[in-house]
Amino acid sequence: MDRKSHASSRQIQKRVMEEVFQRQENGEIHNPYEQELRELYSIERGDEETLAKSISETFEGDFGILAKNPLRSHKNLVVGNITMASRAAIRGGLSVEEAFTVADSLIQQLEEIDNIPEVSAFKEEAQYLYVRLVAAARETARKAGQKEKEPAGNPLVAQVKDYIFTHLHDPIRVAQIARHLKVNPDYLSHLFHVQEKVTISQYIREEKIKRGENLLKYSDYRIQDIAFYLGFCTQSHFARVFQQVVGMSPKEYRKTYGSIKLANSQEG
């Protein structure tokens, strides 16, 4: 370390210690760590009820000050919270790529907010989004016959899931995944099936339909456009697979769970 960097390091440490001392002198404390852990554990377990209880708790302490501008400070706090929530979601079973992509989107949306109350409300909505995504992932795993707690498993399986997540809009074949990962297709298929209790093809189908459910709920895309976006050759093929997985047609699903505007549409 050169003399200049050493001096810079000393300045950083000096300021940190001064501010720690100042908070101690003023009797200032942060929010309890235990409460933060309860929120993260709730996300990891996909437990929305426990998360709600944790958020509603009252406690002594203040949020940290992470910037001189109050709005920027609150946003920085929420960025940290979203980052921790994404890691808790990964531990809970959400794929790494999905958890990170959700975090990217949430943080970008956060930057568009211009007042502190909405920033605080956004933090809770982000937590609830993650806990619901984890709950859905755990339910999928349960239906596939996986145990409640699985070991981390072979990293190749996680890479398969990440590849599928980023290519849901394409027709996906096991051979192309294996080629991308530079492994034998038969070996990869066997490894995935042993660890996940479903075939890669079944997992692809489930993930595409899960994405289709979200698009039917929250977007105004036509069912035909959703089918093509998800790599189905025809709308009827998408509808047939959707019916098999979900138990109702895409049109029925949108009428049941979509917005009023979409539910009243005449889309076929």
N, C-alpha and C positions, 0 to 999 in steps of 0.2 A: 504494500500500500504506500503510495507516495505521500509527501508531506501535505499537499493540498487536500487530498481525499481524507487523510487522517484528521485534519482540522475540521473538515465538513462533518465527519462522523462525530467528533466531539461536540460540535454545535447542535447536532440533532439530539444527541443524548442529553445535553445540558437543557435544551428546551423541554424535552419530554419530562425530565425529572422536575423542572420548575413547575410545570403544569400539573403533574401528579401531586406535588406538594401543595399547590394552591387549592386543588379540589379537596384534599384532606383537611386543610386549614378551614375551609368553608363548610365542611361537613357534607359535601356533595357526593351522592352515590348514584350509580347507574341502576337501571332496571335489573331485577334478580336474574342471575344466570339460569337458575332452576326453571323459571318460567319459559325462558327461551328454549331450554332443552325439551320441555313438555310440548311446545309447539312443533319442534322439529321431529320429535318422536311420533307425534300424531300424524304428521305428513308421511313419515317412513312407514307407518302402519296403515295408511289410508283410512284413518279414523276421524271422520268429519265431526262427530259429536264431541270427542275429547278436544279437538282443536277449537271448537266453538267455546267450550268451557274455559280453556286456557286463555283465549283472546279476551273473554269477558272478565277475567280476574282483575281485581284492583290491588295495587302494591305501591310501596314507597320506592322512590327513585326516579331518575330522569333519563331520557334518551341522551346519548352522547352528542356532542357538538362537533360536526364533521366539516363545517365550512362557516365562514363568517356570515354569508348570506343565509338567512333562516330557511328559505325554500330549498336552496342547494343542499343545505345540511340535511334536511328531511329526505330529499331524494337520495343522497348518498347512503343514508341509513337503510332505505328501502332497497337500493341496489345490493347492499350487503345481505339483507334479509332474503331477497330473491335468490342470490347465489347460494346461500346456505340451504334454502328450501329445495333448490335443484339437486344438491348433493344428497339431501335426505330422501328425495324422490328416487334417486338412483339406487340408494341402499334399499329402498322399498320395492324395487323391481322394475321401475321405469327405465327404458333404454337410455344409454348415455346421450346419444344423439338427439333423442326427443326431449330429454330434460334440458339439454343445453340450448336447443332451438327455441323451446318455450321461454327460457330465461332471456334469450336475445330479444324475442318479440316483446316480452313484458317490459324490459328495460327501455326499449325504444318507445313504447307507449307511455311509460313513466315520464320520459323527457318532454312529452307534449303537454303535460299538466302544468298549470300556472298558479296553483294555490295549494296551501298546506293541508286543508281538510280533505281535499280530493286525493292528495298524495297518501295520507293516512288510510283512507278508505281503500285505495288501490293496493296497498300492502296486504290488507286482509283478503281482498279478492284474489290476489296472486297466490296466497297460501291455500285458499279454498280450491283454486284451480289445480294446484299440485296434489292436494290430498285426494281430489276426485280422480285425477289421472292415475294415481297410485292404486286407488281402490279398484279401478277398472282393470289395471294390469294384474293385480292380485286375483281378481275374480276370473280373469282369463286363465291364469296359471292354475287356479283351483279346478276349473272345469277340465283342464288338461291333465289333472291328476297329480300335479306337482305338490310336494310337501310345503308346509307353511314357511319353513325356513330352509332355503337352499344354499349350499356353499357357492362361492363366487363362480366356480366352474371354469371350464376351458375358455380362455380369452377369445378363441376363434368364434365361439357361439355369440359372444357380445358383438364381434365384428360383423357377423352375419346379420344380426338384428339392426345394427347401425346402417348397413348397406341397404337393407330392405326399407328402412324408414326414409332414407334419402332418395329412393327410387320407386316410391309407391305410384308415381304417375306413369311408370313404364311397365310393359310386360316383363316379369322377372322370372328367370330360369335358374335352377340350381347350378347348371353348368357355368353360367356367366358369373355367379357369385364365387364359385370355386376358382374360376380363372382369375377373377379380381384378387382373391386372397392367395392365389398360387398354391392351391392344395388340390388333392384328388377329390372329385365330386362324390364318389361313393363313401370315402372316409368322412367327408364333411357332413353328408346326409346322416350317416350312422352316428357321428358324434352329437349332432344337433338333436336327433331323436332320443338318444340315450339321456341327454341332459334335460331336454325340454318336454319329453313325453308326447311330442307331436312332430310331424314331418315338417320340413322347411316349406313345402307347398301349402300345407294346412296353415302354418304360421303366416305366410304371405297372404292367403285368403282372409284370415281373421283381421290382419292389419289393414288391408285394403277396405274391408267392410267397416271397420272401426272409423277409418278416415271418411268413408262415405256417410256414416251416421252423422259425424260432425258437420259435414258439408250440407247435408239435408236439414239439419237443425239450424245452422247459423248463417248459411249463405243463401243467395237468391239464384244460384246457378240452376239451370234446367237439369232434370235427371239425366237426360241424354248427354249433356256436357260433363256431368260428374262421372258417368260411366266411362267416357272416353278419357277423361283426365286420369282416372285410376287404371288405365291400360286395358280395359275390357273392349273387345272388338265390336260388341253391339250393346245397345241398351237392354235388350231382352236377356243377354247373358248376365249382365250385372244384376238385373232384377231377379233372375233365377238364383244366383249365388246369394244375394242379399236375403231372399226369402228363406233359403236353407239355413243361414247363419242366425238371422234375427227373428224369424218367425212371422214376418209381415213383409209386404212389398215396400219398395222405396216410396211410392206414392202414399200408402197408408202411414208409413213412418213419418213422413213430412207433415201429413195432416194431424197426426197425434202429437208430435214433439216440435214441429217447426213454428215459425211465427204465424200470426193470424193472416197476414198478407199472403204468405206462401200456402197456408192451409186452404185458403179460399181460391187459390189459382186453379186454372183448368189444365194444368200441366199433366201430360200423359206419362 
